[in-house]
């Protein structure tokens, strides 16, 4: 697992996190991890693969048609966008 250090957290935010963690029976570190996970990966997010599979089922694709899509799919691992990539898209 990665380690994340957050500097210059306002005292008011730190105090609120400590109180929230205590109210939930957790350490402040565990509480912050849960908050970050919920913010970064919301449970109700749409997963592209699932969405495409649902569309395919609704379209009633044949096995041959599914195979055609699968052969066109880019199977290389996803890569993280670098800062220069995001600057080029603006």
HUZI-V110313 format. One line per field, one symbol per residue. ss: DSSP state (2 for helix, 1 for strand, 0 for the rest). phi: phi as a letter, one per 40 degrees, with the letter a starting at -180 (. if undefined). burial: # if it has 9 or more other ideal C-beta (glycine too) atoms within 8 Angstrom, else .. A space follows every 50 residues. Layout:
ss: ???
phi: ???
burial: ???
This chain:
ss: 00000000002222222222222000022222222222220000000222 2222222200002222222222000000000022222200
phi: .cbbbbcfcddcccccccccccccgbccccccdcccccccbccccccdcc cccccccccfccccccccccccccccccbccccccccccc
burial: .............#..##.##......#.###.###.#............ #....#....#....#..#................#....
